[in-house]
Amino acid sequence: MTQKSRKGTEHNGCCSFCGADPSEVALMFNSGTGANICSNCIEHGYELITEHGIAKKAKKRGGNTKFQPLTKEDLMRPDRIKSFLDEYVIGQHTAKRYMSVAVYNHYKRLLAKGKTNDVELDKSNIVLVGPTGTGKTLMARTIARLLHVPFSIVDATALTQAGYVGEDVESILSRLLQAADYDVEAAERGIIFIDEIDKIARKGDNPSITRDVSGEGVQQALLKILEGTVVNVPPQGGRKHPDQQYIQVNTSNILFICGGAFDGIEKKIAMRLNTNAIGYGNSATKRIDERNIMQHIQPQDLRSFGLIPELIGRLPVLTYMEPLEKEALRSILTEPKNSIIRQYETLMALDNIKLTFDDEVLDYIVDKAIEFKLGARGLRSICEAMMMDIMFDMPVTEGEEFRITLEYAKSKIDRAA
């Protein structure tokens, strides 16, 4: 019996493609002509075919897409953008004004391409700073809904510098491509919301002590993407490999909105204002509103927190989210088009059940959200605890009415707590 090398034409049961021995692979498939192929080669071939098909599909995309190009008639003025935001987001008037102007200027820049007498207009990437549950993600999502552009949310905490365990920065573009159904032209005018941007702050004052691959390393990797460059994006996301087919995406016209709680930055702001976080300074310092010190935030405070100057420079629009007071939380429960209470009423109405809430129940929910310090996000979790038994039992009793009283709400929420 003869057996040639793996590069020969006879493999004596080995894979005809990679030369693997049957003992080295999970499965070996034999043909009637003596050729063999292992399961590893089949998997690798499937990956190449899939990636090539998606890349080819993306290149052939034309006007047949749900994301049609913006026209001058489609672009709303800043006041109309803010009015639309008012329907879904309670309060935050300062942030809405900044967002409306930045978005308007960004898409006006796209429509005026080639008509600015050689004046290059820079992007208006945005930073939203504010406590958790104040509506940062909701505002970005609402803007994307208004403009009918692809929108994706990515978490900065999962990103690491290229070559290390974690997601490459290019993966954020993979998600936008998926949201655009692999329509590259649509993706290139989309919006990416990078959440938890504060979590990639530099871990120490001296970056040379250790290699900060999930902090400053990510910031460095984000620079070119935020400013605008052509990126080779893996269509399926994940890590890159040499045989992979890539989709080229130009980020010059993608609007980046970064949000973060920046927990503790109040101390940086207070220090800069020569005062402290509770509002008392020296005799020459004007008393500030200690309940909303975030309104005094400046780019130098982001630098003190740990963002590198190059990244701050590529995020020129800086605004803040106001802490939600009791009145704002109460309004969030009932006033927006997609308010939490309306959602529950609609869910029950689908089972022909009329659901009503006493006013004191809504006040109690707000008080609990303030007690738990969870912001608007806490309203939903409290309502879920209160509604769980109702949503489990009521669908079997169609056509009835259920009224939630304060006693019922207290019994359910206190038990859950």
N, C-alpha and C positions, 0 to 999 in steps of 0.2 A: 504494500500500500504506500502510495506516494502522497506527500503533502507539500505543496509549494508555499512560498511566503505569502503574506497577506496582500502584497501588491501583485501577485500572480493572477492568472485567470482561473485556476482551480483552487477552491477554498476548502474542500473536504468538510462541508457542513458549516463553514464560517460565513459571515455576512459578506456578500459580494460588493458592498459599498464601503463599509468601514473596516472590514476584516475581523470583526469581533468574533470570538469563539462562542459557541452556544452556551457554555458555562458562565460567560460574562454578562449575559443579557437575560431579560425576563422571558422573552419569546423570540423564536426564530421561525420565519415563514419560508417554506420551500416551494419552488415552482417545479413544473414538470420538465423543465429544460436544464435543471441543475443549478440555477441561480437561487441565491438566498438573500433575504433581507431581515434585519433584526428590528425589534420594536423601537429601539432608540432612533434608528434612521427614519422610521415611519413617523414618529413624533416630531422629529426635527423637520422633515419634509412638510408635514401638516402646518407647522408654525410658519414656515417660509411662504407656503401657498396662501395662508390666511392673511399674513401681513402684506404680501404683495397685492392680494385682491383688494384689501382696504386702501392701500396707498394708491392703487390704480383707480379705484372708485373715487377717491378724493380728488385726484387730478382731473377726472372727467366731469366733476360737478359743474353745472352751469347755472342757469336761471331757475331751474326746477328745484326750489328749496322753500321751506317755510319761513326762512329769514331773508326777506327781500331787502335789497339795498335801500338805505335811507335817501329820501329826497328832501328838497328844501321845504316842501309843503308838510312833510312829516315832522320836521323839527319844531318842537315847542319852545316858546320863549321861557326864560327862567321863572317868571311869575306863574305861568301855567304848569310848569313842572312842579313847583312848590304846591300849587293847589291840588295836583294829583297826589302828591305825597301826603297832604293833609287828610285825604280820604282814608289812608291806611295807617299812618303813623301819628300818634298823639304827641303834641308838644314838639320839642326839639326844633324850635323855629330858627335858631342860629345855624344849626347843622344843615337844615333843609335849604337855607339860603346859599350856603357855601356849596352844597352838593348840586343845587340847581344851576348855579353859575358855572361850576366846573364842568358838569356834563354838557351844558349848552355850548360852552366854548370848545369842548373836545370834539363834538360832532359837527359843529360849525367849521372847525378846522379841517375835518375830513371832506366836507362838502366844498370847501374853498381850495382844495388841493390844486396847485398849479395856477391859481388866480391871485396870488399874494405878492406879485412883483419881486420874486426871489427872496422874500422875507420868510424865513423858516419859523413856523409856529410850533412851540414846544407843547408836549402833552401836559395835561392837568391831572396827574395821578393824585389820589386823595388819601389822607390818613384820618381815620375816625378814632378819637380817644374817648373812652368812657367806661363806666362800670358795667359789669355783666348785666344783661337783661334790660338795657336801655334802648335797644332797637337798632343796633349797628347793622346786623345782617338783614333785618327786615327792610331797612332803608335801601340798601344796595339791591336787594331782590326786587323791590318795588320799582326802582329806576329801570332795571332790565325789562320788567314787564311792560313798562310804559313805552320803551323804545323798540320793543320786539327784536332784541338782539340776543345771541347766545350768552348764557350766564353760567358761571360755575363757582363753587365755593371750595376752597382748599384750606387745610389746616397747616399752619407754618410749623407746628411742633413735630410733624412727621418728616420734615425735610432735613436732609443732611448734605454736606458738601460732596461733590462728585467723587466716587470711588469708595465711599464708606457705606456701612449698613444703614438702610433707610431709603427714602425716596429722593431721587435727583430733582433738582429744581425744575427741569424740563417736564416733569410729570404733571405740573399744574396746567401746561398747555395741552397735554393728552386729554385731560378732563374737559377742557373747553372744546376741543375737537369733537369729543363724544357728544357734548351738549348741542353742538352744531350739526350733528349727524354727518360728520366728516366733510362738511362743506368748508373748505379752507378759506374762501373769500368771506363767508359769514363769520367764521371764527376770528378772522383778522380785524373785525370791527366789534368784537364782543367785549364783555366785562368780566373780569376775574376779581373775586373778593377773597383776599388773603386774610384769614382770621388768625387770631392769636399772634399777631406780628410782634407783640412785646416779648413773646417767649423765645425769640431768637436774638435777644439783646446780648451784648458781649458779657461774658460771665465775670470778667475781671478787668481791672484798669490796665493791666499789662498783657497785651495779647500774645506776647512771645513766651510766656511761661509754659503754657500747654496749647495744643492745637484744638481750637474751639470749633469742631466740625459741624456742630448743630447750632451754633450761635453766630459768631462773626463769619465763619466759613460760608454759611447760608446767605448772609447779607452780601458778601462779596459775589456770590454766584447769581444773586438776584439783580445786580446792577445793570448788566447788559440787557436783560429781559425787560426790565422796567423802562429803560431808556429807549429801546427799540433796536432789534437785531433779527437776523434770520436764524432760526433755531431748527435743527434736525430733531423732530419729535417722533419717538416710537409710537406707532398708532395704537398699540395695545397697552401703552404705559409700561411701567416696570423698568428693569435695568436694560442697558444697551448691550448689544453683542455684534460682532463684526458682520455677520450674515444678514442682519436685520434690514428690512426696508423702512426708510424714513419718509415722513411727510415734512416738507419745509414750510414753516410758519413764520411770517414777519410780524413781530410784536410792536411795530412802530405805531399802529393805530388801535391797539388793545388798551382799554382803560383799566387801570389797576386801582382798586379801592382796598386799602389795608385797615383793618380794625384791631383794636386791642384794649384791654382793661388798663394796662400799665399800672398795676397795683403798686402803690407806694410812690408814684410820681408826684403826688401832692406835696411830699416833703421836699422834692427837688424844686418845685415851683415856689414853695414857701421860703426856702433858703434863698432863692434868687430875689424874691421880693423883700428880703431882709425882715422876714416875719416868721411865724410858725403856723402849723396847720390848724390851730384853733382860733387864729385871727388876731392875736395880739403881737404887735411889733414894737419898735422903739418909738420915741416921741416924734420922730420925723417921718414915720411911715403911716400912710393912710390906712385906716382899718378896712379890711377886705371882707367879702362874704365868705365866711369859713365853711358854709354849707355847699358852696360851689366854687371852690378854688380852681377847679379845672378850667374855668373860663379865662384864666390868665395864662394858659399854656402857650409856650413859644418853642420854636425848633431847637433852641439850646437846651431845653428841658429833656427832649428826646435824646439828645446827645449825652446828657448827664446820666440818663437812664441806661444807655448802653447801645444805642443805634449809632452806626458809623456815619460820619458827615456825608460821605458819598451817597449813601442810601437816602438820607434825609433830603439831600439836594434833588433827588429824583422823585420825591413826593412833595411837590410844592404847596399843595393845598392842605392845610392843617386846621381841623376843627374839632370841636368837643361835643360830647353828649351830656346833657344836663341830668343830674340825678332825678329820678322819678319821685315826686311827692305823692301824697295820698290822693289828691284830686286827679292827678294824671293817671294813676293806676286805676282809679274808679272809672275814668273815661275809657281807658283801654279795654275794660271788661265789656262795654256795651256800645261804644260809638263807632269804631272803624267798620268798614264794610265787611271785613272778615273777623269781627270781634269774637272773643272766646265764647261769650254767651250765645251769640247768634249761631255759632258753629254747633253748639250742643242742641239748641232748639231745632236746627235744621236736621241734625242726625236723628233726633227723636221723631220729627215730623215724617221722616222717611218710613217710619213704622206706624204712621197715623196716630201718633201720641203727641198731645199738646203739653209742652213743658213750660212752666213759669217759675220765676224766682222772686221772692220777696226782697224789697229794697234793703232791709237790714242784713240779708244774707250776703249781698254784694259788698256791703261795708265790712262785714266780718271777713270775707275772703281777702279784701285789701289789707285789713289790719294784720292778718296772718302773713301775707306776703312781705309786709314791712318788718314784721317780727323775725322772719326767716332770712331777711336781707338777700332775696333772690331776684328782686326787680320784677319786670313784666314776665320773665320766664317762670317765676314762682307762681304766678296766677294760674297757669295751666296745670302745674303739678298739684296744686291745692284743689282745683276743680275736678281733676281726675280722681283724686282720693274721695271726694264727695259724691261723684257721679257713678263710681264703679258698680255699686249694688243696683242702682237704677238701670244702668245699661245692660246688666246681666239679666234682671228679672222682667223688665217692662216689655221687651219685644213679644212676649207670649200673650200680652193683654192689649191688642190693638184697639184703637178707637177711644182710648181713655185719656184723661187729663191728670197730670201730676204736678203738684205745687210744692216747691222746696221751701221749707220754713227755716227759721233760724235754729230752732231746736234740732231739726233733722241735720242741718249742716254741721252744727257743733258736735253732734254724736258721731258723725262719720269722720270728720277731720281730727277730732281729739283721739279717736280710736286709731287712726292711721299714724298720728304723731307718737 
